[in-house]
Amino acid sequence: MSFFTSFLIAVGLSADAFAVSLTSGMALRRPRPLDALRIALAFGIFQAAMPVVGWLAGIGMKDLIAGFDHWVALGLLGLIGGKMIDEGIRGRPCDATVDAVPMSLWTLLVLAVATSIDALAVGVTFSVLVASIALPVTIIGTTTFVASFAGVFLGDRCARLFERKVEIIGGLILIGIGLRILIDHIS
């Protein structure tokens, strides 16, 4: 998988973490760099770890789905992307969780896991598409870290204008990647 494709996946996956970081920055009022670092590290680490878990699970299923793996990739990325677009249009189903400021360790861990569940499914997709997961995981973790760190400070300065738009853009990127994988396999 190319760097550019990995980066686009990372941008799509980091959208949830960015949105939560943005919301956290709005709620914190004058966040300190240490606050942003805690949030960014948690989100970056979980976004990098979850694809590895999904990849390991997918390795066991690889032989079973080798003939239609491109359709599996499209389906997973399409579902994740569609869910993100739906959440961006309708709003999140549980806004109370998103509005929580992740300064307690427990809240931070719950939000880090919640925002990285999509990355688990992407990891399953990686198991049928790439030989090495190191580059995509590194790019996903780094992109999420940077987006989350910046999101805390942007949230301090911005209204909730960006939250839903970020979800929609991230979802469209993931669906586009799924379509590209399908087209590459078909042609």
BAFI-3210 file (N, C-alpha, C; in Angstrom, 3 decimals, decimal comma, padded with zeros to 6 digits):
// residues 187
n [1|2|3|4|5|6|7|8|9|10|11|12|13|14|15|16|17|18|19|20|21|22|23|24|25|26|27|28|29|30|31|32|33|34|35|36|37|38|39|40|41|42|43|44|45|46|47|48|49|50|51|52|53|54|55|56|57|58|59|60|61|62|63|64|65|66|67|68|69|70|71|72|73|74|75|76|77|78|79|80|81|82|83|84|85|86|87|88|89|90|91|92|93|94|95|96|97|98|99|100|101|102|103|104|105|106|107|108|109|110|111|112|113|114|115|116|117|118|119|120|121|122|123|124|125|126|127|128|129|130|131|132|133|134|135|136|137|138|139|140|141|142|143|144|145|146|147|148|149|150|151|152|153|154|155|156|157|158|159|160|161|162|163|164|165|166|167|168|169|170|171|172|173|174|175|176|177|178|179|180|181|182|183|184|185|186|187]
n.u [000,850|000,548|002,235|000,644|-001,990|-002,135|-001,934|-004,298|-006,188|-005,484|-006,170|-008,944|-009,582|-008,724|-010,591|-012,746|-011,323|-010,191|-012,511|-013,493|-011,339|-011,430|-013,897|-013,254|-011,285|-012,896|-014,433|-012,548|-011,476|-009,011|-006,874|-004,025|-000,721|000,023|-002,447|-003,397|-001,401|-001,793|-004,340|-003,853|-001,813|-003,161|-005,252|-003,730|-002,124|-004,075|-005,362|-003,317|-002,845|-005,223|-005,637|-003,632|-004,529|-006,876|-005,682|-004,191|-006,309|-007,520|-005,588|-005,899|-008,216|-007,592|-007,066|-009,599|-011,029|-009,722|-010,460|-012,417|-011,555|-011,224|-013,823|-014,591|-012,936|-013,975|-016,597|-016,210|-014,821|-016,687|-018,938|-017,914|-017,229|-019,769|-021,160|-019,782|-020,420|-023,202|-023,315|-022,168|-024,063|-026,501|-025,738|-024,152|-025,055|-024,843|-024,354|-023,605|-021,435|-019,448|-019,256|-017,998|-015,172|-012,063|-010,279|-009,973|-008,435|-009,956|-012,153|-010,719|-009,532|-011,846|-012,930|-010,786|-010,755|-013,335|-013,174|-011,450|-012,439|-013,265|-010,820|-010,048|-011,591|-010,520|-007,987|-008,485|-009,051|-006,513|-005,147|-005,736|-004,765|-002,153|001,355|002,986|002,254|003,379|004,068|001,464|000,276|002,006|001,696|-001,050|-001,185|000,531|-000,677|-003,168|-002,329|-001,202|-003,450|-005,231|-003,859|-003,670|-006,406|-007,362|-006,436|-007,496|-010,181|-010,460|-010,498|-012,462|-015,939|-018,540|-018,637|-017,048|-017,242|-019,236|-018,772|-016,185|-016,549|-018,106|-016,377|-014,245|-015,595|-016,270|-013,711|-012,851|-014,720|-014,049|-011,449|-012,051|-013,460|-011,390|-009,649|-011,254|-011,510|-008,801|-008,360|-010,154|-009,368]
n.v [-001,167|002,202|005,198|007,482|006,442|005,178|007,440|008,810|007,016|007,229|009,905|009,758|007,938|009,372|011,312|011,053|011,135|013,667|015,242|014,756|015,757|018,415|019,154|018,734|020,677|022,932|022,705|022,750|025,327|027,422|025,386|023,587|022,826|020,298|019,076|018,794|017,103|014,737|013,928|013,657|011,691|009,445|009,034|008,735|006,456|004,429|004,503|003,550|001,037|-000,476|-001,192|-003,103|-005,136|-005,835|-006,629|-008,876|-010,561|-010,785|-012,122|-014,798|-015,351|-014,991|-016,893|-017,886|-015,815|-014,950|-014,938|-013,013|-010,747|-008,041|-007,141|-007,434|-005,512|-003,176|-003,328|-003,170|-000,679|000,937|000,647|001,712|004,296|005,170|005,129|007,140|009,356|009,417|009,952|012,453|013,926|013,551|013,959|012,884|009,770|009,606|012,231|013,090|011,561|012,374|015,034|014,957|015,946|014,671|014,354|012,826|009,703|007,382|008,346|009,337|006,968|005,489|007,122|007,069|004,374|004,211|005,991|004,635|002,243|001,914|001,715|-000,836|-002,476|-001,597|-002,633|-005,372|-005,287|-004,516|-006,897|-008,499|-007,098|-005,900|-006,614|-005,762|-004,153|-002,125|000,499|001,683|001,676|003,266|005,700|006,146|006,343|008,556|010,600|010,774|011,549|014,121|015,429|015,305|016,690|019,246|019,666|020,075|022,649|024,096|023,759|025,319|027,774|027,788|027,489|024,959|024,440|022,876|020,170|018,232|018,381|017,399|014,685|013,886|014,376|012,642|010,167|010,093|009,966|007,401|005,713|006,305|005,233|002,515|002,050|002,537|000,402|-001,739|-001,160|-001,302|-004,066|-005,210|-004,221]
n.w [000,000|-000,820|000,375|000,110|-000,081|002,402|004,005|003,336|004,351|007,022|007,531|007,207|009,289|011,505|011,863|013,753|016,205|015,953|015,957|018,571|020,017|019,239|020,342|023,008|023,355|023,118|025,416|027,468|027,756|027,375|027,035|028,245|026,974|027,981|028,456|025,825|024,855|026,374|025,457|022,692|022,656|023,751|021,856|019,490|020,059|020,462|017,954|016,375|017,465|017,225|014,418|014,205|015,887|014,489|012,076|012,891|013,610|011,131|009,625|010,253|008,860|006,250|004,108|003,740|002,557|000,312|-002,438|-002,698|-001,408|-002,082|-002,286|000,347|001,522|000,314|001,315|004,165|004,452|003,192|004,889|007,296|006,442|005,575|008,011|009,361|007,760|008,105|010,895|010,816|009,430|010,825|013,438|016,437|017,992|020,767|022,235|024,745|025,609|023,827|024,487|026,887|028,711|028,190|030,607|032,869|033,495|032,987|031,404|029,223|028,218|027,511|025,495|023,705|022,920|021,829|019,647|018,050|017,125|014,478|013,245|013,884|012,188|009,773|010,041|009,678|006,988|006,048|006,458|004,296|002,199|002,374|002,721|004,771|007,779|009,120|008,025|007,336|009,947|011,441|010,104|010,532|013,372|013,830|012,283|013,562|016,119|015,589|014,471|016,635|018,654|017,504|017,232|019,842|020,450|018,325|018,870|021,109|019,970|018,035|017,086|017,204|014,546|012,778|013,516|012,514|009,760|009,511|010,086|007,874|005,688|006,368|006,210|003,462|002,361|003,254|001,952|-000,704|-000,792|-000,473|-002,870|-004,672|-004,101|-004,936|-007,709|-008,484|-008,091|-009,894|-012,383]
ca.u [000,000|001,379|002,210|-000,497|-003,202|-002,087|-002,207|-005,726|-006,880|-005,199|-006,986|-010,318|-009,715|-008,459|-011,681|-013,449|-010,429|-010,089|-013,773|-013,533|-010,313|-011,974|-014,916|-012,552|-010,667|-013,961|-014,883|-011,463|-011,235|-007,578|-006,166|-002,566|-000,080|-000,004|-003,788|-003,416|-000,485|-002,462|-005,408|-003,250|-001,129|-004,149|-005,911|-002,735|-001,723|-005,176|-005,579|-002,246|-002,919|-006,419|-005,450|-002,784|-005,430|-007,706|-004,800|-003,915|-007,542|-007,750|-004,612|-006,501|-009,304|-007,110|-007,261|-011,028|-011,639|-008,775|-011,101|-013,304|-011,033|-011,448|-015,211|-014,585|-012,339|-014,973|-017,706|-015,818|-014,551|-017,957|-019,754|-017,310|-017,404|-021,192|-021,494|-019,219|-021,223|-024,483|-023,112|-021,903|-025,299|-027,519|-025,198|-023,783|-026,143|-024,697|-023,580|-023,090|-020,102|-018,525|-019,074|-017,184|-013,793|-011,288|-009,136|-009,765|-007,848|-011,038|-012,862|-009,784|-009,411|-013,108|-013,024|-009,737|-011,238|-014,521|-012,802|-010,554|-013,106|-013,224|-009,466|-010,013|-012,111|-009,542|-006,906|-008,903|-008,850|-005,066|-004,647|-005,912|-004,247|-000,752|002,285|003,473|001,325|004,172|003,931|000,130|000,024|002,795|001,049|-002,328|-000,912|001,114|-001,702|-004,155|-001,685|-001,097|-004,807|-005,816|-003,148|-004,136|-007,829|-007,595|-006,220|-008,487|-011,461|-010,449|-010,682|-013,556|-017,236|-018,784|-018,851|-016,304|-017,397|-019,969|-018,137|-015,024|-017,068|-018,544|-015,178|-013,557|-016,376|-016,109|-012,346|-012,795|-015,480|-013,215|-010,354|-012,654|-013,722|-010,091|-009,172|-012,071|-011,135|-007,458|-008,457|-010,924|-008,631]
ca.v [000,000|003,391|006,189|008,369|005,704|005,031|008,746|009,092|006,182|007,830|011,117|009,312|007,344|010,348|012,294|010,949|011,623|015,112|015,845|014,701|016,693|019,746|019,349|018,842|022,002|023,913|022,572|022,998|026,763|027,671|024,130|023,630|021,855|018,969|018,527|018,383|015,967|013,544|013,537|013,227|010,406|008,368|008,777|008,242|005,083|003,505|004,431|002,726|-000,332|-001,200|-001,888|-004,278|-006,164|-006,272|-007,311|-010,203|-011,352|-011,014|-013,085|-016,122|-015,520|-014,590|-017,944|-018,079|-014,730|-014,476|-014,739|-011,843|-009,812|-006,657|-006,816|-007,289|-004,208|-002,173|-003,399|-002,640|000,757|001,579|000,702|002,667|005,624|005,504|005,423|008,452|010,358|009,470|010,661|013,852|014,575|013,493|014,217|011,641|009,189|009,854|013,459|013,286|010,968|013,196|016,307|014,784|016,375|013,494|014,643|011,697|008,581|006,497|008,981|009,397|005,621|005,125|007,873|006,588|003,111|004,487|006,644|003,783|001,000|001,848|001,299|-002,291|-003,031|-001,294|-003,601|-006,610|-005,006|-004,560|-008,277|-009,106|-006,208|-005,492|-007,561|-005,173|-003,200|-001,133|001,849|002,244|001,879|004,429|006,883|006,329|006,834|009,902|011,524|010,954|012,336|015,518|015,972|015,447|017,772|020,501|019,790|020,650|024,098|024,663|023,757|026,460|028,989|027,655|026,988|023,577|024,483|021,860|018,795|017,346|018,388|016,521|013,315|013,645|014,297|011,394|009,057|010,095|009,487|005,943|005,091|006,460|004,246|001,210|001,983|002,437|-000,974|-002,581|-000,871|-001,866|-005,526|-005,571|-003,887]
ca.w [000,000|-000,961|001,443|-000,102|000,296|003,865|004,595|003,178|005,345|008,327|007,654|007,435|010,613|012,567|011,923|015,038|017,256|015,775|016,397|020,035|020,491|018,997|021,361|024,288|023,392|023,372|026,796|028,425|027,918|027,557|027,332|028,369|026,081|028,602|028,194|024,412|024,716|026,926|024,544|021,424|022,853|023,912|020,580|018,530|020,410|020,187|016,504|015,806|017,991|016,781|013,140|014,428|016,417|013,362|011,126|013,449|013,474|009,705|009,105|010,410|007,897|004,927|003,104|003,527|001,796|-000,704|-003,735|-002,710|-000,421|-002,512|-001,935|001,806|001,790|-000,064|002,266|005,474|004,356|002,871|006,109|008,232|005,863|005,616|009,400|009,674|007,046|008,803|012,154|010,499|008,995|011,884|014,769|017,109|018,768|022,209|022,342|026,099|025,669|023,063|025,169|028,080|028,551|028,583|031,459|033,760|032,760|032,539|030,288|028,102|027,648|026,863|024,242|022,793|022,357|021,009|018,389|017,256|016,733|013,019|012,865|014,025|010,934|008,731|010,232|009,003|005,566|005,798|006,460|002,980|001,160|002,466|003,324|006,012|008,373|009,853|007,488|007,570|011,372|011,843|009,529|011,224|014,726|013,761|011,786|014,624|017,171|015,143|014,332|017,965|019,348|016,898|017,488|021,174|020,390|017,401|019,578|022,009|019,171|017,057|017,537|016,785|013,105|012,027|013,999|011,610|008,444|009,583|009,990|006,497|004,844|006,709|005,652|002,006|002,068|003,433|000,863|-001,898|-000,718|-000,753|-004,316|-005,363|-003,925|-005,821|-009,096|-008,686|-008,205|-011,082|-013,618]
c.u [000,900|001,259|000,961|-001,806|-003,268|-002,428|-003,694|-006,563|-006,700|-006,031|-008,438|-010,520|-009,532|-009,599|-012,430|-012,601|-010,284|-011,344|-013,878|-012,510|-010,784|-013,005|-014,274|-011,892|-011,686|-014,360|-013,799|-011,247|-009,784|-006,823|-004,655|-001,970|-000,079|-001,370|-003,855|-002,531|-001,126|-003,524|-004,826|-002,530|-002,121|-004,795|-004,937|-002,338|-002,841|-005,463|-004,506|-002,373|-004,103|-006,273|-004,578|-003,636|-006,310|-006,911|-004,503|-005,137|-007,780|-006,802|-005,189|-007,595|-008,844|-007,378|-008,741|-011,630|-010,759|-009,441|-011,986|-012,859|-011,260|-012,878|-015,341|-014,037|-013,337|-016,125|-017,367|-015,601|-015,825|-018,862|-019,223|-017,525|-018,851|-021,653|-020,991|-020,023|-022,573|-024,361|-022,862|-023,152|-026,309|-027,024|-024,935|-024,937|-026,032|-023,787|-023,000|-021,690|-019,081|-018,250|-018,233|-015,750|-012,901|-010,058|-008,940|-009,244|-008,936|-011,767|-011,982|-009,647|-010,686|-013,239|-011,979|-010,162|-012,408|-014,158|-011,916|-011,180|-013,074|-011,861|-009,294|-010,476|-011,156|-008,360|-007,222|-008,701|-007,371|-004,550|-004,787|-005,284|-002,753|000,094|002,768|002,488|002,075|003,974|002,525|-000,150|000,783|002,142|-000,272|-002,106|-000,393|000,086|-002,737|-003,583|-001,676|-002,488|-005,440|-005,167|-003,627|-005,613|-008,153|-007,471|-007,169|-009,858|-011,581|-010,797|-011,916|-014,854|-017,393|-019,009|-018,239|-016,682|-018,086|-019,337|-016,926|-015,464|-017,438|-017,346|-014,418|-014,265|-016,231|-014,722|-012,281|-013,564|-014,678|-012,059|-010,892|-012,941|-012,420|-009,521|-009,942|-011,655|-009,748|-007,503|-009,167|-010,135|-007,290]
c.v [001,235|004,309|007,052|007,694|005,527|006,345|009,101|008,271|006,787|009,087|010,736|008,758|008,362|011,354|012,245|011,518|013,144|015,801|015,851|015,666|018,136|020,098|019,520|020,203|023,094|023,894|022,941|024,480|027,002|026,388|024,348|022,630|020,438|018,299|017,988|017,165|014,678|013,015|012,966|011,894|009,256|008,024|008,204|006,800|004,098|003,387|003,584|001,266|-001,116|-001,837|-003,133|-005,433|-006,722|-007,059|-008,726|-011,113|-011,714|-012,013|-014,502|-016,401|-015,320|-015,639|-018,150|-017,020|-014,222|-014,183|-013,510|-010,789|-008,346|-006,209|-006,638|-005,911|-003,093|-002,156|-002,792|-001,131|001,535|001,704|001,730|004,087|006,074|005,867|006,810|009,569|010,529|010,234|012,144|014,611|014,651|013,989|012,881|011,097|009,447|011,058|013,666|012,714|011,837|014,502|016,177|015,220|015,247|013,831|013,567|010,538|007,683|007,080|009,026|008,030|005,194|005,842|007,417|005,272|003,376|005,103|005,770|002,459|000,831|001,351|-000,219|-002,959|-002,765|-002,254|-004,949|-006,456|-005,075|-005,991|-008,958|-008,276|-005,955|-006,567|-007,046|-004,133|-002,050|000,291|002,405|002,547|003,107|005,717|007,179|006,915|008,263|010,933|011,806|011,792|013,820|016,159|016,220|016,590|019,126|020,733|020,403|022,171|024,786|024,760|024,915|027,739|028,951|027,240|025,560|023,442|023,292|020,424|017,871|017,291|017,463|015,067|012,974|013,493|013,006|010,179|008,960|009,595|007,968|005,211|005,165|005,468|002,847|001,026|001,843|001,015|-001,908|-002,386|-001,433|-003,387|-005,965|-005,322|-004,550]
c.w [000,000|000,252|001,330|000,310|001,806|004,554|004,480|004,162|006,727|008,554|007,936|008,829|011,734|012,739|013,254|016,170|017,172|016,292|017,922|020,624|020,347|020,071|022,735|024,431|023,662|024,842|027,813|028,718|028,315|027,918|027,392|027,378|026,653|028,408|026,766|024,190|025,230|025,973|023,252|021,563|022,963|022,580|019,560|018,788|020,087|018,700|015,836|016,247|017,424|015,397|013,277|014,953|015,292|012,338|011,608|013,341|012,013|009,092|009,178|009,388|006,455|003,845|002,769|002,595|000,658|-002,054|-003,829|-001,701|-000,785|-002,209|-000,422|002,174|001,472|000,940|003,620|005,431|004,018|004,090|007,094|007,725|005,899|007,016|009,784|009,001|007,741|010,116|011,913|010,107|010,140|013,227|015,421|017,943|020,267|022,407|023,733|026,232|024,968|023,784|026,427|027,786|029,058|029,422|032,515|032,909|032,190|031,330|029,049|027,429|026,925|025,515|023,227|022,142|021,407|019,666|017,522|016,842|015,212|012,531|012,997|012,735|009,778|008,830|009,601|007,499|005,206|005,698|005,109|001,869|001,207|003,125|004,676|006,503|009,041|009,333|007,706|009,045|011,882|011,343|010,244|012,620|014,730|013,308|012,860|015,760|016,797|015,058|015,701|018,741|018,827|017,209|018,834|021,118|019,405|018,064|020,537|021,262|018,269|017,736|017,022|015,277|012,379|012,355|012,999|010,228|008,417|009,438|008,543|005,567|005,107|006,134|004,149|001,596|002,187|002,339|-000,440|-001,933|-001,036|-002,232|-005,110|-005,264|-004,870|-007,295|-009,412|-008,869|-009,471|-012,347|-013,699]
res [m|s|f|f|t|s|f|l|i|a|v|g|l|s|a|d|a|f|a|v|s|l|t|s|g|m|a|l|r|r|p|r|p|l|d|a|l|r|i|a|l|a|f|g|i|f|q|a|a|m|p|v|v|g|w|l|a|g|i|g|m|k|d|l|i|a|g|f|d|h|w|v|a|l|g|l|l|g|l|i|g|g|k|m|i|d|e|g|i|r|g|r|p|c|d|a|t|v|d|a|v|p|m|s|l|w|t|l|l|v|l|a|v|a|t|s|i|d|a|l|a|v|g|v|t|f|s|v|l|v|a|s|i|a|l|p|v|t|i|i|g|t|t|t|f|v|a|s|f|a|g|v|f|l|g|d|r|c|a|r|l|f|e|r|k|v|e|i|i|g|g|l|i|l|i|g|i|g|l|r|i|l|i|d|h|i|s]
***
